[in-house]
Structures are given as C-alpha cells and as structure tokens.
Amino acid sequence: MEENELTQPGPGRPDDIRAVPVRRPGRWIAAAIVLICSASVLRFIVTDPAIKWHIVGRYMFDSRILHGVIATLYLSVAAMALGIVLGVITAIMRLSPNPILKSFSWLYVFFFRGTPLLVQITFWYAITALFPNNIISIGIPFGPALFHPDANAIITVFVAALLGLGVNEGAYYAEIVRSGIISVPEGQSEAAASLGMGRIKIMRLIVLPQAMRVILPPTGNEFISMLKNSSLASTIAFAELYFEGSSIYSVNYDTIQLLIVESIWYLAMTSVLYVGQYYLERKFGQGFSRSQRATLRERWFSMGARTR
C-alpha cells in the first residue's frame, strides 16, 4: 500500500479536524474604547492652553526643584539602608529559638506595620515633648545618667523623617527577609552544621546568599515605594521634592504645573530604579531558568507585580 493511500481519508476514517479561532468581538470593542478615550485624554493634555506647558518647562530644572530631588534621593537611600539593617536583624530574631527575642521582634513588626506611616513620622518629629526641658538622659539602665544631650539637637527634621520612614520599612522588610530565609531548604543548614559551622556563620555564608534571589525582587519594590513615600516628610517641613514644589505654587498659584513637574521627576527616578532592579535580579537569578526570569520589557510593564 502506498503512503498517499494511508493519508487519504477512507470510508472508516473521519476527516481531519480544522481548528477555527474563536471570534472575540468584545476584546476589539474594548480596545477601540480604550484607544478613543486615550486619544481624547492625550489631545486634551497636549492642546489645552490652561495646562501652560511653558511654565512646566520653566520649573523643570529650577534650583529649588533640583534641591528637592537631591533631598528626596538622599532621604530615600538613608531610610532604606536603615530599614534593611533593622529588617535583617528583626528577621533573624523572629527565627531565633529564644522566646524573648522572638516576642520582641513580633511586637516590633506588629506595631509599626499596624500604624500609619504619617502618624509615625509626626510622632518622631514631636517626640522631644516627652523629655523634660528637652534633655535626653543617656546612661546605665535603672542607674545614673552619663550624658545629657539636647533633644532638639538630635531630633532634627531630617532625623525625624529618617526614623519614621526607616523604622517603618524595617518592619516590612523583616517579613521579606524571613520569607527568603525560610525558602532555603533546611538541609543546607543541617549540612553546614554537620561540618562544625556556627549558627551565625551558617546564616552569613550559606543561608543569606541563597535567600537573596527571593529577597532582592521585593527589595527593589520597597525602595521604589520608599522613594514615593518620602513625600510624606513634607508634613514636618522637610525640604524634599513635594515640599519644594508646594512652596513654589503656594506663591504663584501654578498648582497643576508644579504637580506635573513633580510627577515627571518621580517617574524619571522610579524608571531608573526599575531598570536597575531588573539587572540586579538577572545577576542574582542565575540559578533560575530563563522562563523564571522576567525580561526587561516584562519588568517594565508589570511594574514589579511579578515579585509581589
């Protein structure tokens, strides 16, 4: 029997199935509505004379705005560094077999995750009211005081913003680090302990390097959130980007134009952080398959949702 006879449909063989794509008109209708609405909004933004793009361009590189950008970056980096240190220490304490350390770390996470960030920033700014004559007594617990520094000299506006953002971030970052540590198989720690390594050395050389692949993606997202949350420091008159912009439009009443300037700068800073986050994840994700690593395009359009 020839080969073409085998492929020909015979009386006992059904015809080949032809796959017909399902028509989905709803998708095209939704896409058309989105495009029409987007075009309408874009036309309004570009052509509306009330937006006054020339004022936006005038203040884009104003010295006060640039000072606010630098202050925002400085505060965000410092607060994130403090949050990382507190988060790592708190996560290790939560995983400790010592009940006192575990309970203290749990209370820290519970309190600072359960209260608003704005309340915490304001609390640190006003904490000097708790000290008589604004004097802080530092010394031996339940013993004599050795130092008496001025509370106003220590709790400045920057320090209050740093403590408010950093201590709050430490509570959230502790859970990120704890999740990363738990993701490392226990056999790794047991094998290292069988070789005579101590608990701290195991954590530093074995567990944390492997947990970085889980810890790093949400770390980038937290840093981006920190950059945006730094605008809350304006409530205590810290001269960051939002405060500088608001101080300008409170005089010239160009509110919309200055808010556009601030938004453009925030978008520029977060865009750079998204790209940096992608390359860091690619470096620490070498043990994952290609399908498990997001491309730069996926990272950009997902806006970090994949790591949440």
C-alpha positions, -999 to 999 in steps of 0.1 A, spaced: 0 0 0 14 34 -10 20 62 15 -5 86 -1 -32 59 3 -26 58 40 -31 96 43 -62 97 23 -94 97 43 -111 64 38 -147 53 44 -139 44 80 -117 74 88 -131 108 98 -119 140 82 -91 160 98 -102 185 124 -99 221 113 -93 245 142 -113 277 138 -102 306 160 -130 317 184 -141 352 175 -140 376 204 -156 409 193 -157 421 229 -119 424 230 -118 446 199 -147 467 212 -129 472 245 -96 480 227 -114 506 205 -130 522 235 -96 524 253 -79 539 222 -106 565 218 -105 575 254 -67 576 254 -66 597 223 -91 621 238 -71 625 270 -39 629 251 -54 656 229 -67 674 260 -32 673 276 -14 685 245 -37 712 232 -54 726 263 -39 761 269 -48 760 306 -20 735 313 7 760 303 35 737 293 59 766 291 56 771 329 62 733 333 94 737 313 104 768 333 103 750 366 116 716 354 152 724 363 146 751 388 172 752 416 146 746 443 131 716 424 166 701 419 173 706 456 141 687 464 151 659 440 185 655 457 169 656 492 144 630 482 171 606 469 193 612 500 164 606 524 152 575 505 186 559 504 193 566 540 159 554 552 161 523 530 195 514 544 182 518 580 152 497 571 173 469 556 196 468 587 166 467 610 147 442 588 176 417 587 182 419 625 144 416 632 140 386 608 169 367 624 154 375 659 120 362 647 136 329 636 156 326 669 147 299 693 150 324 721 114 333 731 123 368 743 140 378 710 111 362 691 85 381 711 102 414 709 106 412 671 70 402 667 58 432 687 81 455 667 66 442 634 31 442 648 32 478 660 50 495 631 30 476 604 -3 483 622 0 521 625 0 547 596 33 559 583 22 595 585 14 591 622 49 576 628 67 604 611 48 630 631 54 611 663 92 611 658 91 648 650 72 656 682 89 631 704 110 659 720 79 669 740 83 637 761 117 649 776 117 674 804 134 706 793 142 689 760 171 670 777 177 633 769 193 613 797 215 585 784 233 562 808 231 529 826 195 514 827 180 520 861 212 537 870 229 571 868 227 591 836 261 597 819 251 620 790 225 648 788 223 658 751 198 684 738 168 666 723 162 694 697 198 690 685 194 652 680 158 650 666 161 673 636 136 674 608 158 650 587 163 626 617 126 625 623 118 617 587 146 592 586 134 574 617 98 575 605 105 560 571 134 537 582 118 521 612 85 516 594 104 500 565 123 477 589 90 461 600 80 453 564 115 443 553 117 419 582 89 398 567 106 398 533 139 386 548 122 360 569 104 346 538 137 345 519 154 326 547 125 301 551 127 294 513 162 279 517 159 242 523 168 232 559 192 206 546 216 233 537 218 245 573 220 209 586 248 200 562 267 232 573 261 224 609 275 189 604 307 204 592 311 223 625 299 258 613 282 280 639 247 295 635 259 330 626 284 317 601 258 294 585 234 324 582 261 346 567 277 322 543 251 296 535 215 308 540 215 346 532 234 342 498 208 317 486 179 337 501 190 368 481 172 355 450 139 357 469 147 388 489 160 410 461 129 415 439 107 428 467 136 449 479 136 468 447 98 473 450 102 485 486 129 510 475 106 524 448 78 527 474 102 544 498 110 570 471 74 578 467 65 577 505 93 602 512 68 629 501 51 623 535 81 640 551 67 673 537 42 673 566 71 680 590 86 707 566 114 685 553 125 702 520 121 672 497 106 673 461 70 677 470 76 703 497 97 724 474 71 722 447 43 731 470 62 760 484 65 774 449 29 770 439 17 784 472 32 817 460 25 818 422 -7 796 423 6 774 394 -5 743 412 -12 720 383 20 729 365 42 723 396 24 690 403 32 679 367 69 688 373 69 668 405 52 638 387 77 639 359 107 638 383 91 610 403 85 590 371 121 596 360 136 584 393 114 553 395 121 544 359 158 543 366 152 522 396 131 497 376 159 492 351 185 488 380 162 463 397 160 442 365 198 439 361 202 431 398 176 404 396 193 390 365 226 388 383 212 371 414 188 349 395 215 329 376 202 297 392 168 301 378 157 290 343 151 316 316 114 312 318 115 321 355 134 354 349 114 383 338 127 402 308 132 439 310 100 445 290 80 423 314 96 441 344 87 475 329 51 467 321 44 446 352 57 474 374 70 449 399 38 430 403 55 397 395 76 399 427 47 407 450 
